[in-house]
Amino acid sequence: MSFFYKKISEGMIAANEYVIWDETKNAAFIDAGDPLDKVKKIVDDNGLNVKYIILTHVHYDHICGLDAQRTQYPQAKVLCHEGDKDFFENPYANASLLFGSGAKFKGADGTLKDGDVLELSPGNKLEIISTPGHTPGSVCIKAGKTLFTGDTLFCGNFGRTDLGYGSTAELSNSIDMLYSMDGDLIVEPGHGTRTTIERERRENPFLDW
């Protein structure tokens, strides 16, 4: 199982978007919050075929580039967890009201649930892990030894639960589950810098607030 990826952090409030691909050049975007030109350069420079746009959750800073990206790559299937599927057209739920936008988006092409697996190519699988709390449909995406955590887990912090339909109790359960995983897993979060499960397990205990 072999993956390559690059991070872009030039979107709204520096939300991280990732372009991930394998040796076949099949690719996926993880979130869609960055300018199209930045994403397109990575795709073009590496000759990639974009199969999926996978959303870790449906909040505005992670989907504000979605319309442009799905227009540029119409073959890419837009996917989110079923728990967030109704957020696209709800400015309160997708948090766009906080940014003075009130934006609405076309919905996902399909929904995900815990345990789903997406293939870039045979043997190169993206595993979907349900981690509700920041939103009901927040997910992490495991690609080999890397875990893309969206706004569930950050380096030294966690996703907030006071936006729309967040839940501190659910986030606590999700963090416990993540901390039970292999400590060597590299964590690539939705904001900020990379870390590892072991570092966060040791230095970043979840405390209800």
C-alpha positions in Angstrom: 0.0 0.0 0.0 1.7 3.2 -1.2 0.4 6.7 -1.1 1.7 10.2 -1.9 0.0 13.4 -0.8 0.4 17.1 -0.6 -1.2 19.6 1.8 -2.6 23.0 0.8 -3.4 25.6 3.5 -4.3 28.7 1.6 -8.1 28.6 2.0 -10.4 30.2 4.6 -8.8 30.4 8.1 -6.0 28.2 6.8 -8.0 25.0 6.6 -5.9 22.1 5.3 -6.9 20.4 2.1 -5.0 17.3 0.9 -4.4 15.8 -2.5 -3.6 12.1 -2.1 -2.7 9.7 -4.9 -1.0 6.4 -5.6 1.4 5.0 -8.3 -1.5 4.6 -10.8 -2.1 8.4 -10.6 -5.6 8.0 -9.3 -6.3 10.7 -6.7 -8.7 12.0 -4.1 -9.1 15.4 -2.5 -9.6 15.4 1.2 -11.8 18.4 1.8 -12.4 21.3 -0.6 -11.6 24.5 1.1 -8.7 25.8 -1.0 -8.5 27.9 -4.2 -8.9 25.9 -7.4 -5.6 27.1 -8.9 -3.6 25.7 -6.0 -5.3 22.3 -6.2 -5.1 22.2 -10.0 -1.4 22.8 -10.0 -0.8 19.7 -7.9 -3.1 17.7 -10.2 -1.5 19.0 -13.4 2.1 18.7 -12.2 1.6 15.1 -11.2 -0.8 14.0 -14.1 -3.5 12.9 -11.7 -7.0 11.5 -12.3 -9.3 12.8 -9.5 -11.7 10.0 -8.5 -13.1 11.4 -5.3 -13.7 14.6 -3.3 -14.0 13.3 0.3 -15.3 15.7 2.9 -14.2 15.1 6.5 -17.3 17.2 7.5 -19.6 19.7 5.9 -18.4 23.1 7.3 -17.9 26.2 5.1 -14.1 26.5 5.6 -13.7 23.0 4.3 -16.2 23.2 1.4 -16.0 26.8 0.2 -14.0 25.6 -2.8 -16.3 22.7 -3.6 -18.3 24.2 -6.4 -15.2 25.2 -8.4 -13.5 21.9 -7.8 -16.4 19.7 -8.8 -16.9 21.8 -11.9 -13.2 21.4 -12.9 -13.3 17.7 -12.1 -16.8 16.5 -13.0 -15.7 12.8 -12.9 -14.8 13.1 -9.2 -17.5 11.8 -6.9 -18.3 14.1 -3.9 -18.7 12.1 -0.7 -19.6 12.9 2.9 -20.8 10.9 5.9 -24.5 10.4 5.9 -24.7 12.4 9.2 -23.8 15.6 7.4 -25.6 15.0 4.1 -28.3 17.7 4.8 -25.8 20.4 5.8 -25.0 21.6 2.2 -28.1 23.7 1.8 -28.4 24.7 5.4 -26.2 27.8 6.2 -26.7 27.3 9.9 -25.6 23.7 9.8 -22.7 24.3 7.4 -21.5 27.3 9.5 -21.3 29.6 6.5 -23.4 32.2 8.5 -20.4 32.6 10.8 -18.4 33.9 7.8 -21.1 36.3 6.7 -22.0 34.1 3.7 -25.2 32.1 4.2 -23.9 29.8 1.4 -25.7 26.8 0.0 -24.1 24.1 -2.0 -25.2 21.2 -4.2 -25.3 18.0 -2.1 -23.0 15.1 -2.1 -23.0 12.5 -4.9 -23.0 9.7 -2.3 -22.7 9.2 1.4 -20.3 7.3 3.6 -20.6 5.3 6.9 -18.1 3.9 9.3 -16.0 1.1 7.8 -16.5 2.0 4.2 -13.5 1.6 2.0 -12.7 3.6 -1.2 -10.1 2.3 -3.6 -7.8 4.6 -5.6 -6.6 1.3 -7.2 -6.6 -2.3 -6.1 -4.7 -2.6 -2.9 -4.6 1.1 -2.2 -7.6 1.7 0.0 -8.9 4.7 1.9 -10.6 3.6 5.1 -13.5 5.7 6.5 -13.7 6.0 10.3 -16.7 7.7 11.8 -15.7 10.3 14.5 -18.8 12.3 15.4 -18.6 15.2 17.7 -17.4 18.3 15.8 -20.3 17.5 13.5 -22.6 14.4 13.5 -21.0 13.2 10.3 -17.3 14.0 10.9 -15.0 11.3 9.7 -11.3 10.5 9.7 -9.7 8.8 6.6 -6.9 6.3 7.1 -4.5 5.8 4.2 -1.8 3.3 5.2 0.1 4.8 8.1 -1.5 8.2 7.8 -4.7 9.4 9.4 -6.5 12.5 8.0 -8.5 13.8 11.0 -10.4 16.8 9.7 -11.5 18.9 12.6 -11.8 16.0 15.1 -8.2 16.0 16.3 -5.5 18.6 16.0 -1.9 18.9 17.2 -2.5 19.8 20.8 -6.2 20.5 20.4 -9.6 19.2 19.3 -12.5 20.4 17.2 -15.0 22.7 18.8 -18.5 21.4 19.5 -20.5 24.7 19.7 -21.2 25.0 16.0 -24.6 23.9 14.9 -25.0 20.2 15.9 -21.7 19.4 17.7 -21.6 17.2 20.7 -18.9 17.1 23.4 -19.9 13.7 24.6 -19.7 12.3 21.1 -16.3 14.0 20.5 -15.0 12.5 23.7 -15.9 9.0 22.6 -14.4 9.6 19.2 -11.1 10.8 20.7 -11.0 7.7 23.0 -11.4 5.6 19.9 -8.6 7.4 18.0 -6.3 7.1 21.0 -6.8 3.4 21.0 -5.2 3.2 17.5 -1.6 2.6 16.6 0.5 5.3 18.2 2.8 5.4 15.1 -0.1 6.7 12.9 0.8 10.1 11.4 -2.1 12.5 12.0 -2.8 15.1 9.3 -5.4 17.4 10.7 -7.9 19.9 9.1 -6.0 22.8 10.6 -2.4 23.2 11.8 0.6 20.9 11.7 1.0 17.1 11.6 1.4 15.0 14.7 1.0 11.4 15.8 -1.5 9.4 17.7 1.1 8.6 20.4 2.0 12.3 20.9 -1.6 13.4 21.2 -2.5 10.4 23.5 0.4 11.4 25.8 0.2 15.1 25.7 -3.3 16.0 24.7 -5.9 14.4 27.0 -9.5 15.1 26.2 -11.2 17.1 29.0 -14.8 18.0 28.8 -15.4 21.7 28.9 
